[in-house]
Amino acid sequence: MISTGGVGFVAGLYRRHAADLVRVVEQQRALPATTNGTARGLDDLEAEITYLLVRQLRPEHVVEIGTARGRSSSWLLSALRDNGSGRLVSFRRNPRPSVVPPELAADRWTVHTGDVRSRLDSFPVTIDFLLVDAAHTRRFGRWYVRTVFPRLASGTPVGVHEVYRGRSRWVRREGGAVLDWLAERDLPHFTVAPRRAPESFAALTDLRRELGIEGARGRADNPMIWFETP
């Protein structure tokens, strides 16, 4: 898995799915901008790695906590489409218009609006892949490590955004709650945040250049972490 296989495991996924990934990057570039003219969502490497993990692991039930206009959702949905199976259940606070093309959402996407803390009954019975990119507060981080993580079967892959933003205050907030949870269980995690893992970031940047993969956003912070539940 990604937390133990590290950059070598991820590099293998890039090589295996390079052609599909180039196509999905082009589709991501075609999505409309947000109302303030900026493209939100995952940065380039973390979006691509999330897509590759879903392709490799072929989850049937994916849950996303936190989505604005659906850019991260579109990466997940693209992977499910290319797998030929699987569904995505997303939770978001506000009913904003989605940038996800209808043909991509099709019958594979369900969106629940409102505070996810009051929507636990809407979670699938089985969660095969979890992505968290919502309220970046320590209080919210403590909530989901105590409430959502125990619902996951052992070995479930999880991605959490905004952990290594590059400023210590981020790690003390939501990211700190997640890193504390991992440390208490002696669980490893993987990241390509350049300030935290510069060698992994450089290795995958070079590989992407070799494979002709250019990012959809041109963003390189990549503060996300991935791990598997105990």
C-alpha positions in Angstrom: 0.0 0.0 0.0 1.0 3.6 -0.3 2.1 4.2 3.3 4.7 1.4 3.2 5.4 1.2 -0.6 6.2 4.9 -0.7 7.4 6.7 -3.8 8.4 3.4 -5.6 4.8 2.2 -5.3 3.4 5.5 -6.6 5.9 5.7 -9.4 4.7 2.3 -10.6 1.1 3.6 -10.7 2.2 6.6 -12.8 3.9 4.3 -15.3 0.9 1.9 -15.4 -1.8 4.5 -15.9 0.2 7.3 -17.7 -2.0 7.4 -20.8 -5.2 7.6 -18.9 -3.8 10.2 -16.5 -2.8 12.5 -19.4 -6.4 12.3 -20.7 -7.9 13.1 -17.3 -5.5 16.0 -16.7 -6.8 17.5 -20.0 -10.4 17.0 -18.9 -9.6 18.7 -15.6 -8.2 21.7 -17.4 -11.4 22.1 -19.3 -13.5 22.4 -16.1 -14.9 25.9 -15.6 -13.2 28.2 -13.1 -14.7 29.1 -9.8 -16.6 32.4 -9.4 -13.5 34.3 -8.2 -11.4 33.0 -11.2 -9.3 30.6 -9.2 -9.2 26.8 -9.4 -9.7 25.2 -6.1 -9.3 21.6 -5.0 -6.4 19.3 -4.8 -2.9 20.3 -6.1 -1.4 18.5 -9.0 0.5 15.6 -7.5 -2.0 14.9 -4.8 -4.9 14.9 -7.3 -3.0 12.6 -9.6 -2.0 10.2 -6.8 -5.5 10.1 -5.5 -6.8 9.2 -9.0 -4.0 6.5 -9.3 -4.9 5.0 -6.0 -8.5 4.6 -6.9 -7.5 3.1 -10.2 -5.2 0.6 -8.5 -7.4 -0.3 -5.5 -10.7 -0.3 -7.4 -12.9 0.6 -4.4 -16.7 0.2 -4.8 -17.7 2.7 -2.1 -15.7 6.0 -1.9 -16.6 8.7 0.6 -15.5 12.3 0.3 -15.9 14.6 3.3 -15.7 18.2 2.0 -16.2 19.4 -1.5 -17.0 22.8 -2.8 -17.7 22.8 -6.5 -16.5 19.3 -7.1 -13.0 19.5 -8.5 -11.7 16.8 -6.2 -14.9 14.9 -6.8 -14.2 15.0 -10.5 -10.9 13.3 -10.0 -12.5 10.5 -7.9 -15.3 10.1 -10.4 -12.9 10.0 -13.3 -11.1 7.1 -11.6 -14.4 5.3 -10.9 -15.4 5.8 -14.6 -12.1 4.5 -15.9 -12.4 1.5 -13.5 -15.9 0.8 -14.9 -17.4 0.4 -11.4 -17.8 2.1 -8.0 -19.8 5.0 -6.5 -18.8 8.2 -4.8 -20.7 9.7 -1.8 -19.7 13.3 -1.1 -20.6 15.6 1.8 -20.5 19.4 1.6 -21.9 22.2 3.7 -23.2 24.5 0.9 -25.3 23.7 -2.1 -22.9 25.4 -4.6 -23.2 24.7 -8.3 -21.0 21.8 -9.4 -18.3 21.9 -12.1 -18.6 18.1 -12.5 -19.9 17.3 -16.0 -23.2 15.5 -15.8 -21.9 12.6 -17.9 -19.1 12.1 -15.4 -21.4 12.2 -12.4 -24.0 10.0 -14.2 -25.4 7.4 -11.7 -22.1 7.1 -9.7 -22.3 10.3 -7.6 -24.4 11.1 -4.6 -24.1 14.5 -2.8 -25.4 15.2 0.7 -25.6 18.9 1.8 -25.2 20.1 5.3 -23.0 19.4 8.3 -21.5 15.9 7.9 -21.6 15.5 11.7 -25.3 15.2 11.5 -25.4 13.0 8.4 -23.7 9.8 9.7 -26.7 7.9 8.7 -26.0 8.7 5.0 -22.6 7.0 5.1 -22.3 3.8 3.1 -22.3 0.7 5.3 -18.9 -0.1 3.8 -16.3 2.5 3.0 -13.4 1.4 0.7 -11.7 4.7 0.3 -12.0 7.9 2.3 -10.9 11.5 1.3 -11.2 14.3 3.8 -10.9 17.9 2.8 -13.3 19.9 4.9 -13.1 22.2 7.9 -9.4 22.6 8.8 -9.8 23.0 12.5 -8.5 20.8 15.3 -12.0 20.4 16.6 -13.2 18.9 13.4 -10.1 16.8 13.0 -10.7 15.3 16.5 -14.3 14.7 15.6 -13.6 12.5 12.5 -10.7 10.6 14.0 -13.0 9.6 16.9 -16.2 9.2 14.9 -15.5 8.3 11.3 -12.2 6.4 11.5 -13.6 3.7 13.9 -16.2 2.9 11.2 -13.5 1.9 8.7 -12.3 -1.6 8.3 -8.6 -2.4 8.9 -6.5 -1.5 5.9 -8.9 1.2 4.5 -6.9 3.8 2.5 -7.5 7.4 3.7 -6.3 10.7 2.3 -6.4 13.9 4.4 -5.7 17.3 2.7 -4.1 20.4 4.2 -1.8 18.6 6.7 1.6 19.8 5.6 0.7 23.3 4.2 4.2 24.4 5.1 3.4 26.5 8.2 3.4 25.0 11.7 0.0 26.4 12.5 -1.6 24.0 10.0 -0.1 21.0 11.6 -1.3 22.2 15.0 -4.8 22.4 13.7 -6.7 19.6 11.8 -3.4 18.1 10.7 -2.2 17.8 14.2 -5.2 15.8 15.3 -4.7 13.4 12.5 -0.9 13.1 13.0 -1.5 12.6 16.7 -3.9 9.8 15.9 -1.4 8.1 13.6 1.4 8.5 16.1 -0.6 6.9 18.9 -1.0 3.8 16.7 2.5 3.9 15.3 1.1 4.1 11.8 3.2 5.4 8.8 1.9 7.8 6.2 3.0 9.1 2.8 3.2 12.6 1.5 4.7 14.5 -1.4 4.6 17.9 0.4 7.9 19.4 -0.9 8.9 20.9 2.5 8.2 17.6 4.3 9.3 15.1 1.6 11.5 16.9 -0.9 13.1 13.7 -2.3 9.7 12.1 -3.0 8.4 15.3 -4.6 11.5 15.7 -6.8 11.4 12.0 -7.9 7.8 12.1 -9.0 8.2 15.5 -10.6 11.0 14.1 -12.7 8.9 11.0 -13.6 6.0 13.1 -14.6 8.2 15.2 -16.9 9.5 11.9 -18.4 6.0 10.6 -19.0 4.7 13.9 -20.4 2.3 14.6 -17.6 1.6 18.3 -16.9 -0.4 19.4 -14.0 -4.0 20.6 -14.3 -3.5 23.4 -11.9 0.2 24.3 -11.7 0.1 24.1 -7.9 2.9 22.4 -6.0 2.1 22.7 -2.3 0.6 19.2 -2.1 -0.1 19.2 1.7 -2.0 15.9 1.6 -1.1 12.7 3.4 -2.3 9.1 2.8 -2.3 6.1 5.1 -4.2 2.9 5.9 -6.3 2.3 9.0 -5.1 -0.2 11.6 
